[in-house]
Amino acid sequence: MAAIEIITKEDLLAFKAELLSELRLLIRPQQTEERQWLKSKEVRTMLNISSGTLQNLRITGRLNYTKIGGTLFYKHSEIKRLLDAGKENL
């Protein structure tokens, strides 16, 4: 004979929290790819470059950016353009 298990409201709330947490982890990578604007730190991490190298890319005009307040933003398409230009120079 099968044992009967009782599911409490707390069990359901714990399950909900765990499910939402796992869904957020699955959705998060897609959100970063779809974001149009990235901050300097994200660009440095993506390209594996230093802040000085990123500054040189801005100064030389190789990477366009937008400054709002004290924060620099870079279009995802601009970073892709920069990477594609590097492929052509190989």
PDB file of N, CA, C and O in Angstrom:
ATOM      1  N   MET A   1       0.839  -1.174   0.000  1.00  0.00           N
ATOM      2  CA  MET A   1       0.000   0.000   0.000  1.00  0.00           C
ATOM      3  C   MET A   1       0.890   1.246   0.000  1.00  0.00           C
ATOM      4  O   MET A   1       1.886   1.290   0.723  1.00  0.00           O
ATOM      5  N   ALA A   2       0.549   2.246  -0.792  1.00  0.00           N
ATOM      6  CA  ALA A   2       1.347   3.463  -0.933  1.00  0.00           C
ATOM      7  C   ALA A   2       1.125   4.388   0.261  1.00  0.00           C
ATOM      8  O   ALA A   2       0.020   4.503   0.791  1.00  0.00           O
ATOM      9  N   ALA A   3       2.203   5.036   0.662  1.00  0.00           N
ATOM     10  CA  ALA A   3       2.112   5.979   1.771  1.00  0.00           C
ATOM     11  C   ALA A   3       1.501   7.288   1.281  1.00  0.00           C
ATOM     12  O   ALA A   3       1.694   7.683   0.131  1.00  0.00           O
ATOM     13  N   ILE A   4       0.782   7.937   2.143  1.00  0.00           N
ATOM     14  CA  ILE A   4       0.144   9.207   1.803  1.00  0.00           C
ATOM     15  C   ILE A   4       1.042  10.339   2.285  1.00  0.00           C
ATOM     16  O   ILE A   4       1.474  10.350   3.438  1.00  0.00           O
ATOM     17  N   GLU A   5       1.324  11.298   1.390  1.00  0.00           N
ATOM     18  CA  GLU A   5       2.122  12.459   1.749  1.00  0.00           C
ATOM     19  C   GLU A   5       1.234  13.686   1.714  1.00  0.00           C
ATOM     20  O   GLU A   5       0.432  13.871   0.798  1.00  0.00           O
ATOM     21  N   ILE A   6       1.390  14.512   2.717  1.00  0.00           N
ATOM     22  CA  ILE A   6       0.606  15.738   2.791  1.00  0.00           C
ATOM     23  C   ILE A   6       1.497  16.897   2.383  1.00  0.00           C
ATOM     24  O   ILE A   6       2.599  17.063   2.906  1.00  0.00           O
ATOM     25  N   ILE A   7       1.011  17.693   1.448  1.00  0.00           N
ATOM     26  CA  ILE A   7       1.754  18.869   0.996  1.00  0.00           C
ATOM     27  C   ILE A   7       1.149  20.082   1.680  1.00  0.00           C
ATOM     28  O   ILE A   7      -0.052  20.343   1.599  1.00  0.00           O
ATOM     29  N   THR A   8       2.030  20.817   2.361  1.00  0.00           N
ATOM     30  CA  THR A   8       1.555  21.997   3.090  1.00  0.00           C
ATOM     31  C   THR A   8       1.732  23.247   2.238  1.00  0.00           C
ATOM     32  O   THR A   8       2.380  23.220   1.192  1.00  0.00           O
ATOM     33  N   LYS A   9       1.155  24.318   2.697  1.00  0.00           N
ATOM     34  CA  LYS A   9       1.296  25.602   2.024  1.00  0.00           C
ATOM     35  C   LYS A   9       2.757  26.027   1.986  1.00  0.00           C
ATOM     36  O   LYS A   9       3.219  26.588   0.992  1.00  0.00           O
ATOM     37  N   GLU A  10       3.491  25.759   3.075  1.00  0.00           N
ATOM     38  CA  GLU A  10       4.915  26.092   3.130  1.00  0.00           C
ATOM     39  C   GLU A  10       5.707  25.302   2.085  1.00  0.00           C
ATOM     40  O   GLU A  10       6.633  25.830   1.470  1.00  0.00           O
ATOM     41  N   ASP A  11       5.334  24.033   1.890  1.00  0.00           N
ATOM     42  CA  ASP A  11       5.984  23.214   0.862  1.00  0.00           C
ATOM     43  C   ASP A  11       5.790  23.831  -0.520  1.00  0.00           C
ATOM     44  O   ASP A  11       6.726  23.907  -1.315  1.00  0.00           O
ATOM     45  N   LEU A  12       4.574  24.265  -0.791  1.00  0.00           N
ATOM     46  CA  LEU A  12       4.274  24.879  -2.092  1.00  0.00           C
ATOM     47  C   LEU A  12       5.030  26.193  -2.273  1.00  0.00           C
ATOM     48  O   LEU A  12       5.520  26.474  -3.367  1.00  0.00           O
ATOM     49  N   LEU A  13       5.132  26.994  -1.226  1.00  0.00           N
ATOM     50  CA  LEU A  13       5.875  28.256  -1.304  1.00  0.00           C
ATOM     51  C   LEU A  13       7.363  27.998  -1.537  1.00  0.00           C
ATOM     52  O   LEU A  13       8.005  28.716  -2.303  1.00  0.00           O
ATOM     53  N   ALA A  14       7.911  26.983  -0.883  1.00  0.00           N
ATOM     54  CA  ALA A  14       9.324  26.632  -1.082  1.00  0.00           C
ATOM     55  C   ALA A  14       9.553  26.155  -2.515  1.00  0.00           C
ATOM     56  O   ALA A  14      10.547  26.521  -3.142  1.00  0.00           O
ATOM     57  N   PHE A  15       8.634  25.337  -3.031  1.00  0.00           N
ATOM     58  CA  PHE A  15       8.727  24.864  -4.411  1.00  0.00           C
ATOM     59  C   PHE A  15       8.668  26.034  -5.390  1.00  0.00           C
ATOM     60  O   PHE A  15       9.433  26.081  -6.353  1.00  0.00           O
ATOM     61  N   LYS A  16       7.759  26.976  -5.142  1.00  0.00           N
ATOM     62  CA  LYS A  16       7.626  28.152  -5.993  1.00  0.00           C
ATOM     63  C   LYS A  16       8.921  28.957  -6.014  1.00  0.00           C
ATOM     64  O   LYS A  16       9.385  29.363  -7.080  1.00  0.00           O
ATOM     65  N   ALA A  17       9.504  29.187  -4.842  1.00  0.00           N
ATOM     66  CA  ALA A  17      10.745  29.961  -4.764  1.00  0.00           C
ATOM     67  C   ALA A  17      11.868  29.262  -5.524  1.00  0.00           C
ATOM     68  O   ALA A  17      12.627  29.910  -6.245  1.00  0.00           O
ATOM     69  N   GLU A  18      11.978  27.949  -5.367  1.00  0.00           N
ATOM     70  CA  GLU A  18      13.026  27.190  -6.068  1.00  0.00           C
ATOM     71  C   GLU A  18      12.812  27.214  -7.579  1.00  0.00           C
ATOM     72  O   GLU A  18      13.767  27.370  -8.341  1.00  0.00           O
ATOM     73  N   LEU A  19      11.574  27.062  -8.009  1.00  0.00           N
ATOM     74  CA  LEU A  19      11.253  27.076  -9.434  1.00  0.00           C
ATOM     75  C   LEU A  19      11.568  28.434 -10.052  1.00  0.00           C
ATOM     76  O   LEU A  19      12.166  28.505 -11.126  1.00  0.00           O
ATOM     77  N   LEU A  20      11.165  29.520  -9.371  1.00  0.00           N
ATOM     78  CA  LEU A  20      11.448  30.859  -9.883  1.00  0.00           C
ATOM     79  C   LEU A  20      12.949  31.117  -9.963  1.00  0.00           C
ATOM     80  O   LEU A  20      13.427  31.739 -10.912  1.00  0.00           O
ATOM     81  N   SER A  21      13.681  30.645  -8.977  1.00  0.00           N
ATOM     82  CA  SER A  21      15.132  30.821  -8.976  1.00  0.00           C
ATOM     83  C   SER A  21      15.768  30.125 -10.183  1.00  0.00           C
ATOM     84  O   SER A  21      16.630  30.700 -10.848  1.00  0.00           O
ATOM     85  N   GLU A  22      15.353  28.913 -10.460  1.00  0.00           N
ATOM     86  CA  GLU A  22      15.896  28.174 -11.598  1.00  0.00           C
ATOM     87  C   GLU A  22      15.493  28.814 -12.931  1.00  0.00           C
ATOM     88  O   GLU A  22      16.292  28.843 -13.867  1.00  0.00           O
ATOM     89  N   LEU A  23      14.277  29.319 -13.023  1.00  0.00           N
ATOM     90  CA  LEU A  23      13.839  29.991 -14.251  1.00  0.00           C
ATOM     91  C   LEU A  23      14.647  31.262 -14.505  1.00  0.00           C
ATOM     92  O   LEU A  23      14.994  31.562 -15.648  1.00  0.00           O
ATOM     93  N   ARG A  24      14.946  32.006 -13.442  1.00  0.00           N
ATOM     94  CA  ARG A  24      15.759  33.214 -13.597  1.00  0.00           C
ATOM     95  C   ARG A  24      17.138  32.881 -14.143  1.00  0.00           C
ATOM     96  O   ARG A  24      17.671  33.608 -14.982  1.00  0.00           O
ATOM     97  N   LEU A  25      17.716  31.785 -13.672  1.00  0.00           N
ATOM     98  CA  LEU A  25      19.035  31.377 -14.172  1.00  0.00           C
ATOM     99  C   LEU A  25      18.978  31.008 -15.646  1.00  0.00           C
ATOM    100  O   LEU A  25      19.922  31.277 -16.388  1.00  0.00           O
ATOM    101  N   LEU A  26      17.898  30.404 -16.071  1.00  0.00           N
ATOM    102  CA  LEU A  26      17.755  30.025 -17.475  1.00  0.00           C
ATOM    103  C   LEU A  26      17.522  31.231 -18.372  1.00  0.00           C
ATOM    104  O   LEU A  26      17.994  31.261 -19.508  1.00  0.00           O
ATOM    105  N   ILE A  27      16.803  32.221 -17.873  1.00  0.00           N
ATOM    106  CA  ILE A  27      16.449  33.390 -18.671  1.00  0.00           C
ATOM    107  C   ILE A  27      17.579  34.401 -18.718  1.00  0.00           C
ATOM    108  O   ILE A  27      17.723  35.087 -19.730  1.00  0.00           O
ATOM    109  N   ARG A  28      18.379  34.527 -17.685  1.00  0.00           N
ATOM    110  CA  ARG A  28      19.408  35.552 -17.577  1.00  0.00           C
ATOM    111  C   ARG A  28      20.375  35.603 -18.766  1.00  0.00           C
ATOM    112  O   ARG A  28      20.614  36.702 -19.266  1.00  0.00           O
ATOM    113  N   PRO A  29      20.944  34.502 -19.251  1.00  0.00           N
ATOM    114  CA  PRO A  29      21.870  34.608 -20.398  1.00  0.00           C
ATOM    115  C   PRO A  29      21.223  35.229 -21.627  1.00  0.00           C
ATOM    116  O   PRO A  29      21.884  35.971 -22.354  1.00  0.00           O
ATOM    117  N   GLN A  30      19.951  34.948 -21.879  1.00  0.00           N
ATOM    118  CA  GLN A  30      19.284  35.520 -23.034  1.00  0.00           C
ATOM    119  C   GLN A  30      19.121  37.022 -22.882  1.00  0.00           C
ATOM    120  O   GLN A  30      19.211  37.757 -23.866  1.00  0.00           O
ATOM    121  N   GLN A  31      18.881  37.489 -21.662  1.00  0.00           N
ATOM    122  CA  GLN A  31      18.702  38.916 -21.438  1.00  0.00           C
ATOM    123  C   GLN A  31      19.973  39.678 -21.763  1.00  0.00           C
ATOM    124  O   GLN A  31      19.904  40.761 -22.343  1.00  0.00           O
ATOM    125  N   THR A  32      21.165  39.126 -21.396  1.00  0.00           N
ATOM    126  CA  THR A  32      22.396  39.856 -21.671  1.00  0.00           C
ATOM    127  C   THR A  32      22.666  39.938 -23.171  1.00  0.00           C
ATOM    128  O   THR A  32      23.188  40.946 -23.647  1.00  0.00           O
ATOM    129  N   GLU A  33      22.324  38.905 -23.911  1.00  0.00           N
ATOM    130  CA  GLU A  33      22.557  38.928 -25.345  1.00  0.00           C
ATOM    131  C   GLU A  33      21.624  39.919 -26.047  1.00  0.00           C
ATOM    132  O   GLU A  33      21.998  40.513 -27.058  1.00  0.00           O
ATOM    133  N   GLU A  34      20.440  40.093 -25.524  1.00  0.00           N
ATOM    134  CA  GLU A  34      19.469  40.948 -26.178  1.00  0.00           C
ATOM    135  C   GLU A  34      19.608  42.413 -25.779  1.00  0.00           C
ATOM    136  O   GLU A  34      19.048  43.289 -26.438  1.00  0.00           O
ATOM    137  N   ARG A  35      20.342  42.685 -24.718  1.00  0.00           N
ATOM    138  CA  ARG A  35      20.476  44.068 -24.285  1.00  0.00           C
ATOM    139  C   ARG A  35      21.210  44.878 -25.337  1.00  0.00           C
ATOM    140  O   ARG A  35      22.243  44.453 -25.856  1.00  0.00           O
ATOM    141  N   GLN A  36      20.677  46.032 -25.643  1.00  0.00           N
ATOM    142  CA  GLN A  36      21.263  46.860 -26.693  1.00  0.00           C
ATOM    143  C   GLN A  36      22.436  47.671 -26.176  1.00  0.00           C
ATOM    144  O   GLN A  36      23.394  47.893 -26.917  1.00  0.00           O
ATOM    145  N   TRP A  37      22.393  48.123 -24.924  1.00  0.00           N
ATOM    146  CA  TRP A  37      23.431  48.986 -24.368  1.00  0.00           C
ATOM    147  C   TRP A  37      24.159  48.282 -23.227  1.00  0.00           C
ATOM    148  O   TRP A  37      23.533  47.671 -22.361  1.00  0.00           O
ATOM    149  N   LEU A  38      25.478  48.373 -23.236  1.00  0.00           N
ATOM    150  CA  LEU A  38      26.309  47.750 -22.211  1.00  0.00           C
ATOM    151  C   LEU A  38      27.173  48.800 -21.536  1.00  0.00           C
ATOM    152  O   LEU A  38      27.574  49.777 -22.169  1.00  0.00           O
ATOM    153  N   LYS A  39      27.458  48.608 -20.266  1.00  0.00           N
ATOM    154  CA  LYS A  39      28.339  49.502 -19.525  1.00  0.00           C
ATOM    155  C   LYS A  39      29.787  49.094 -19.756  1.00  0.00           C
ATOM    156  O   LYS A  39      30.064  48.005 -20.258  1.00  0.00           O
ATOM    157  N   SER A  40      30.709  49.982 -19.386  1.00  0.00           N
ATOM    158  CA  SER A  40      32.141  49.753 -19.615  1.00  0.00           C
ATOM    159  C   SER A  40      32.619  48.425 -19.033  1.00  0.00           C
ATOM    160  O   SER A  40      33.335  47.677 -19.698  1.00  0.00           O
ATOM    161  N   LYS A  41      32.229  48.134 -17.807  1.00  0.00           N
ATOM    162  CA  LYS A  41      32.688  46.899 -17.159  1.00  0.00           C
ATOM    163  C   LYS A  41      32.249  45.667 -17.948  1.00  0.00           C
ATOM    164  O   LYS A  41      33.008  44.710 -18.097  1.00  0.00           O
ATOM    165  N   GLU A  42      31.028  45.704 -18.446  1.00  0.00           N
ATOM    166  CA  GLU A  42      30.521  44.572 -19.230  1.00  0.00           C
ATOM    167  C   GLU A  42      31.307  44.421 -20.531  1.00  0.00           C
ATOM    168  O   GLU A  42      31.600  43.305 -20.959  1.00  0.00           O
ATOM    169  N   VAL A  43      31.646  45.546 -21.155  1.00  0.00           N
ATOM    170  CA  VAL A  43      32.406  45.504 -22.403  1.00  0.00           C
ATOM    171  C   VAL A  43      33.819  44.978 -22.139  1.00  0.00           C
ATOM    172  O   VAL A  43      34.327  44.151 -22.896  1.00  0.00           O
ATOM    173  N   ARG A  44      34.447  45.456 -21.074  1.00  0.00           N
ATOM    174  CA  ARG A  44      35.796  44.990 -20.725  1.00  0.00           C
ATOM    175  C   ARG A  44      35.802  43.491 -20.470  1.00  0.00           C
ATOM    176  O   ARG A  44      36.714  42.785 -20.900  1.00  0.00           O
ATOM    177  N   THR A  45      34.782  43.008 -19.772  1.00  0.00           N
ATOM    178  CA  THR A  45      34.686  41.577 -19.501  1.00  0.00           C
ATOM    179  C   THR A  45      34.447  40.802 -20.791  1.00  0.00           C
ATOM    180  O   THR A  45      35.067  39.764 -21.020  1.00  0.00           O
ATOM    181  N   MET A  46      33.550  41.304 -21.630  1.00  0.00           N
ATOM    182  CA  MET A  46      33.219  40.629 -22.890  1.00  0.00           C
ATOM    183  C   MET A  46      34.429  40.514 -23.800  1.00  0.00           C
ATOM    184  O   MET A  46      34.654  39.472 -24.415  1.00  0.00           O
ATOM    185  N   LEU A  47      35.217  41.601 -23.887  1.00  0.00           N
ATOM    186  CA  LEU A  47      36.369  41.623 -24.790  1.00  0.00           C
ATOM    187  C   LEU A  47      37.666  41.193 -24.103  1.00  0.00           C
ATOM    188  O   LEU A  47      38.698  41.038 -24.755  1.00  0.00           O
ATOM    189  N   ASN A  48      37.605  40.999 -22.775  1.00  0.00           N
ATOM    190  CA  ASN A  48      38.772  40.636 -21.991  1.00  0.00           C
ATOM    191  C   ASN A  48      39.899  41.659 -22.174  1.00  0.00           C
ATOM    192  O   ASN A  48      41.035  41.305 -22.491  1.00  0.00           O
ATOM    193  N   ILE A  49      39.557  42.932 -21.966  1.00  0.00           N
ATOM    194  CA  ILE A  49      40.531  44.019 -22.125  1.00  0.00           C
ATOM    195  C   ILE A  49      40.539  44.874 -20.852  1.00  0.00           C
ATOM    196  O   ILE A  49      39.623  44.805 -20.033  1.00  0.00           O
ATOM    197  N   SER A  50      41.581  45.666 -20.710  1.00  0.00           N
ATOM    198  CA  SER A  50      41.704  46.551 -19.560  1.00  0.00           C
ATOM    199  C   SER A  50      40.921  47.839 -19.805  1.00  0.00           C
ATOM    200  O   SER A  50      40.472  48.107 -20.919  1.00  0.00           O
ATOM    201  N   SER A  51      40.766  48.632 -18.737  1.00  0.00           N
ATOM    202  CA  SER A  51      40.074  49.909 -18.889  1.00  0.00           C
ATOM    203  C   SER A  51      40.892  50.858 -19.763  1.00  0.00           C
ATOM    204  O   SER A  51      40.319  51.684 -20.475  1.00  0.00           O
ATOM    205  N   GLY A  52      42.219  50.753 -19.722  1.00  0.00           N
ATOM    206  CA  GLY A  52      43.071  51.583 -20.581  1.00  0.00           C
ATOM    207  C   GLY A  52      42.887  51.263 -22.054  1.00  0.00           C
ATOM    208  O   GLY A  52      42.838  52.165 -22.890  1.00  0.00           O
ATOM    209  N   THR A  53      42.784  49.988 -22.366  1.00  0.00           N
ATOM    210  CA  THR A  53      42.562  49.575 -23.756  1.00  0.00           C
ATOM    211  C   THR A  53      41.202  50.065 -24.239  1.00  0.00           C
ATOM    212  O   THR A  53      41.064  50.520 -25.375  1.00  0.00           O
ATOM    213  N   LEU A  54      40.199  49.968 -23.368  1.00  0.00           N
ATOM    214  CA  LEU A  54      38.871  50.460 -23.736  1.00  0.00           C
ATOM    215  C   LEU A  54      38.913  51.969 -23.967  1.00  0.00           C
ATOM    216  O   LEU A  54      38.273  52.478 -24.887  1.00  0.00           O
ATOM    217  N   GLN A  55      39.656  52.673 -23.143  1.00  0.00           N
ATOM    218  CA  GLN A  55      39.794  54.116 -23.317  1.00  0.00           C
ATOM    219  C   GLN A  55      40.480  54.430 -24.646  1.00  0.00           C
ATOM    220  O   GLN A  55      40.071  55.360 -25.342  1.00  0.00           O
ATOM    221  N   ASN A  56      41.508  53.676 -25.007  1.00  0.00           N
ATOM    222  CA  ASN A  56      42.188  53.877 -26.293  1.00  0.00           C
ATOM    223  C   ASN A  56      41.237  53.637 -27.467  1.00  0.00           C
ATOM    224  O   ASN A  56      41.297  54.352 -28.468  1.00  0.00           O
ATOM    225  N   LEU A  57      40.371  52.650 -27.352  1.00  0.00           N
ATOM    226  CA  LEU A  57      39.396  52.388 -28.418  1.00  0.00           C
ATOM    227  C   LEU A  57      38.438  53.569 -28.569  1.00  0.00           C
ATOM    228  O   LEU A  57      38.031  53.906 -29.681  1.00  0.00           O
ATOM    229  N   ARG A  58      38.080  54.196 -27.446  1.00  0.00           N
ATOM    230  CA  ARG A  58      37.213  55.381 -27.502  1.00  0.00           C
ATOM    231  C   ARG A  58      37.948  56.561 -28.111  1.00  0.00           C
ATOM    232  O   ARG A  58      37.424  57.231 -29.001  1.00  0.00           O
ATOM    233  N   ILE A  59      39.167  56.823 -27.635  1.00  0.00           N
ATOM    234  CA  ILE A  59      39.937  57.988 -28.076  1.00  0.00           C
ATOM    235  C   ILE A  59      40.225  57.933 -29.570  1.00  0.00           C
ATOM    236  O   ILE A  59      40.120  58.942 -30.268  1.00  0.00           O
ATOM    237  N   THR A  60      40.588  56.755 -30.055  1.00  0.00           N
ATOM    238  CA  THR A  60      40.916  56.605 -31.477  1.00  0.00           C
ATOM    239  C   THR A  60      39.675  56.541 -32.362  1.00  0.00           C
ATOM    240  O   THR A  60      39.784  56.548 -33.588  1.00  0.00           O
ATOM    241  N   GLY A  61      38.496  56.478 -31.741  1.00  0.00           N
ATOM    242  CA  GLY A  61      37.263  56.438 -32.521  1.00  0.00           C
ATOM    243  C   GLY A  61      36.914  55.065 -33.051  1.00  0.00           C
ATOM    244  O   GLY A  61      36.005  54.932 -33.871  1.00  0.00           O
ATOM    245  N   ARG A  62      37.612  54.050 -32.602  1.00  0.00           N
ATOM    246  CA  ARG A  62      37.324  52.696 -33.081  1.00  0.00           C
ATOM    247  C   ARG A  62      36.077  52.111 -32.432  1.00  0.00           C
ATOM    248  O   ARG A  62      35.481  51.172 -32.960  1.00  0.00           O
ATOM    249  N   LEU A  63      35.677  52.672 -31.273  1.00  0.00           N
ATOM    250  CA  LEU A  63      34.477  52.192 -30.595  1.00  0.00           C
ATOM    251  C   LEU A  63      33.653  53.398 -30.148  1.00  0.00           C
ATOM    252  O   LEU A  63      34.078  54.181 -29.299  1.00  0.00           O
ATOM    253  N   ASN A  64      32.471  53.528 -30.737  1.00  0.00           N
ATOM    254  CA  ASN A  64      31.581  54.634 -30.389  1.00  0.00           C
ATOM    255  C   ASN A  64      30.902  54.358 -29.055  1.00  0.00           C
ATOM    256  O   ASN A  64      30.702  53.204 -28.675  1.00  0.00           O
ATOM    257  N   TYR A  65      30.554  55.416 -28.357  1.00  0.00           N
ATOM    258  CA  TYR A  65      29.928  55.287 -27.048  1.00  0.00           C
ATOM    259  C   TYR A  65      28.998  56.469 -26.812  1.00  0.00           C
ATOM    260  O   TYR A  65      29.017  57.455 -27.550  1.00  0.00           O
ATOM    261  N   THR A  66      28.191  56.349 -25.774  1.00  0.00           N
ATOM    262  CA  THR A  66      27.315  57.426 -25.336  1.00  0.00           C
ATOM    263  C   THR A  66      27.557  57.630 -23.853  1.00  0.00           C
ATOM    264  O   THR A  66      27.624  56.671 -23.084  1.00  0.00           O
ATOM    265  N   LYS A  67      27.688  58.887 -23.459  1.00  0.00           N
ATOM    266  CA  LYS A  67      27.929  59.188 -22.050  1.00  0.00           C
ATOM    267  C   LYS A  67      26.684  59.847 -21.473  1.00  0.00           C
ATOM    268  O   LYS A  67      26.215  60.867 -21.977  1.00  0.00           O
ATOM    269  N   ILE A  68      26.157  59.253 -20.414  1.00  0.00           N
ATOM    270  CA  ILE A  68      25.009  59.812 -19.706  1.00  0.00           C
ATOM    271  C   ILE A  68      25.435  59.984 -18.260  1.00  0.00           C
ATOM    272  O   ILE A  68      25.725  59.013 -17.561  1.00  0.00           O
ATOM    273  N   GLY A  69      25.468  61.226 -17.826  1.00  0.00           N
ATOM    274  CA  GLY A  69      26.005  61.502 -16.497  1.00  0.00           C
ATOM    275  C   GLY A  69      27.468  61.120 -16.481  1.00  0.00           C
ATOM    276  O   GLY A  69      28.240  61.603 -17.308  1.00  0.00           O
ATOM    277  N   GLY A  70      27.857  60.280 -15.575  1.00  0.00           N
ATOM    278  CA  GLY A  70      29.236  59.812 -15.533  1.00  0.00           C
ATOM    279  C   GLY A  70      29.410  58.404 -16.061  1.00  0.00           C
ATOM    280  O   GLY A  70      30.485  57.819 -15.924  1.00  0.00           O
ATOM    281  N   THR A  71      28.378  57.857 -16.659  1.00  0.00           N
ATOM    282  CA  THR A  71      28.418  56.467 -17.110  1.00  0.00           C
ATOM    283  C   THR A  71      28.520  56.390 -18.625  1.00  0.00           C
ATOM    284  O   THR A  71      27.791  57.072 -19.346  1.00  0.00           O
ATOM    285  N   LEU A  72      29.438  55.547 -19.099  1.00  0.00           N
ATOM    286  CA  LEU A  72      29.611  55.328 -20.532  1.00  0.00           C
ATOM    287  C   LEU A  72      28.826  54.083 -20.945  1.00  0.00           C
ATOM    288  O   LEU A  72      28.871  53.053 -20.271  1.00  0.00           O
ATOM    289  N   PHE A  73      28.112  54.195 -22.054  1.00  0.00           N
ATOM    290  CA  PHE A  73      27.349  53.076 -22.594  1.00  0.00           C
ATOM    291  C   PHE A  73      27.815  52.789 -24.012  1.00  0.00           C
ATOM    292  O   PHE A  73      28.147  53.700 -24.770  1.00  0.00           O
ATOM    293  N   TYR A  74      27.835  51.509 -24.357  1.00  0.00           N
ATOM    294  CA  TYR A  74      28.281  51.069 -25.684  1.00  0.00           C
ATOM    295  C   TYR A  74      27.184  50.213 -26.288  1.00  0.00           C
ATOM    296  O   TYR A  74      26.609  49.355 -25.618  1.00  0.00           O
ATOM    297  N   LYS A  75      26.900  50.453 -27.561  1.00  0.00           N
ATOM    298  CA  LYS A  75      25.906  49.642 -28.266  1.00  0.00           C
ATOM    299  C   LYS A  75      26.483  48.260 -28.529  1.00  0.00           C
ATOM    300  O   LYS A  75      27.646  48.120 -28.907  1.00  0.00           O
ATOM    301  N   HIS A  76      25.667  47.259 -28.327  1.00  0.00           N
ATOM    302  CA  HIS A  76      26.089  45.884 -28.586  1.00  0.00           C
ATOM    303  C   HIS A  76      26.509  45.730 -30.054  1.00  0.00           C
ATOM    304  O   HIS A  76      27.462  45.014 -30.363  1.00  0.00           O
ATOM    305  N   SER A  77      25.788  46.409 -30.949  1.00  0.00           N
ATOM    306  CA  SER A  77      26.103  46.314 -32.373  1.00  0.00           C
ATOM    307  C   SER A  77      27.468  46.941 -32.685  1.00  0.00           C
ATOM    308  O   SER A  77      28.154  46.501 -33.607  1.00  0.00           O
ATOM    309  N   GLU A  78      27.869  47.976 -31.914  1.00  0.00           N
ATOM    310  CA  GLU A  78      29.186  48.594 -32.108  1.00  0.00           C
ATOM    311  C   GLU A  78      30.310  47.633 -31.712  1.00  0.00           C
ATOM    312  O   GLU A  78      31.351  47.574 -32.367  1.00  0.00           O
ATOM    313  N   ILE A  79      30.085  46.895 -30.648  1.00  0.00           N
ATOM    314  CA  ILE A  79      31.089  45.918 -30.211  1.00  0.00           C
ATOM    315  C   ILE A  79      31.211  44.814 -31.246  1.00  0.00           C
ATOM    316  O   ILE A  79      32.316  44.367 -31.557  1.00  0.00           O
ATOM    317  N   LYS A  80      30.070  44.370 -31.785  1.00  0.00           N
ATOM    318  CA  LYS A  80      30.090  43.351 -32.836  1.00  0.00           C
ATOM    319  C   LYS A  80      30.819  43.881 -34.070  1.00  0.00           C
ATOM    320  O   LYS A  80      31.585  43.151 -34.699  1.00  0.00           O
ATOM    321  N   ARG A  81      30.585  45.147 -34.418  1.00  0.00           N
ATOM    322  CA  ARG A  81      31.261  45.761 -35.563  1.00  0.00           C
ATOM    323  C   ARG A  81      32.771  45.769 -35.346  1.00  0.00           C
ATOM    324  O   ARG A  81      33.534  45.460 -36.261  1.00  0.00           O
ATOM    325  N   LEU A  82      33.203  46.121 -34.136  1.00  0.00           N
ATOM    326  CA  LEU A  82      34.624  46.144 -33.808  1.00  0.00           C
ATOM    327  C   LEU A  82      35.236  44.753 -33.938  1.00  0.00           C
ATOM    328  O   LEU A  82      36.330  44.597 -34.480  1.00  0.00           O
ATOM    329  N   LEU A  83      34.531  43.749 -33.441  1.00  0.00           N
ATOM    330  CA  LEU A  83      35.028  42.375 -33.540  1.00  0.00           C
ATOM    331  C   LEU A  83      35.088  41.914 -35.001  1.00  0.00           C
ATOM    332  O   LEU A  83      36.048  41.262 -35.412  1.00  0.00           O
ATOM    333  N   ASP A  84      34.063  42.254 -35.773  1.00  0.00           N
ATOM    334  CA  ASP A  84      34.047  41.879 -37.182  1.00  0.00           C
ATOM    335  C   ASP A  84      35.181  42.563 -37.949  1.00  0.00           C
ATOM    336  O   ASP A  84      35.785  41.967 -38.841  1.00  0.00           O
ATOM    337  N   ALA A  85      35.465  43.822 -37.595  1.00  0.00           N
ATOM    338  CA  ALA A  85      36.580  44.545 -38.243  1.00  0.00           C
ATOM    339  C   ALA A  85      37.894  43.874 -37.923  1.00  0.00           C
ATOM    340  O   ALA A  85      38.796  43.853 -38.760  1.00  0.00           O
ATOM    341  N   GLY A  86      38.022  43.324 -36.725  1.00  0.00           N
ATOM    342  CA  GLY A  86      39.251  42.619 -36.357  1.00  0.00           C
ATOM    343  C   GLY A  86      39.438  41.349 -37.161  1.00  0.00           C
ATOM    344  O   GLY A  86      40.571  40.970 -37.458  1.00  0.00           O
ATOM    345  N   LYS A  87      38.340  40.678 -37.524  1.00  0.00           N
ATOM    346  CA  LYS A  87      38.421  39.472 -38.338  1.00  0.00           C
ATOM    347  C   LYS A  87      38.955  39.788 -39.729  1.00  0.00           C
ATOM    348  O   LYS A  87      39.691  38.994 -40.317  1.00  0.00           O
ATOM    349  N   GLU A  88      38.577  40.960 -40.254  1.00  0.00           N
ATOM    350  CA  GLU A  88      39.004  41.339 -41.597  1.00  0.00           C
ATOM    351  C   GLU A  88      40.503  41.624 -41.646  1.00  0.00           C
ATOM    352  O   GLU A  88      41.124  41.497 -42.701  1.00  0.00           O
ATOM    353  N   ASN A  89      41.088  42.007 -40.508  1.00  0.00           N
ATOM    354  CA  ASN A  89      42.506  42.344 -40.469  1.00  0.00           C
ATOM    355  C   ASN A  89      43.405  41.125 -40.283  1.00  0.00           C
ATOM    356  O   ASN A  89      44.627  41.266 -40.246  1.00  0.00           O
ATOM    357  N   LEU A  90      42.821  39.925 -40.166  1.00  0.00           N
ATOM    358  CA  LEU A  90      43.634  38.707 -39.970  1.00  0.00           C
ATOM    359  C   LEU A  90      44.355  38.303 -41.226  1.00  0.00           C
ATOM    360  O   LEU A  90      45.077  37.306 -41.230  1.00  0.00           O
TER     361      LEU A  90
END
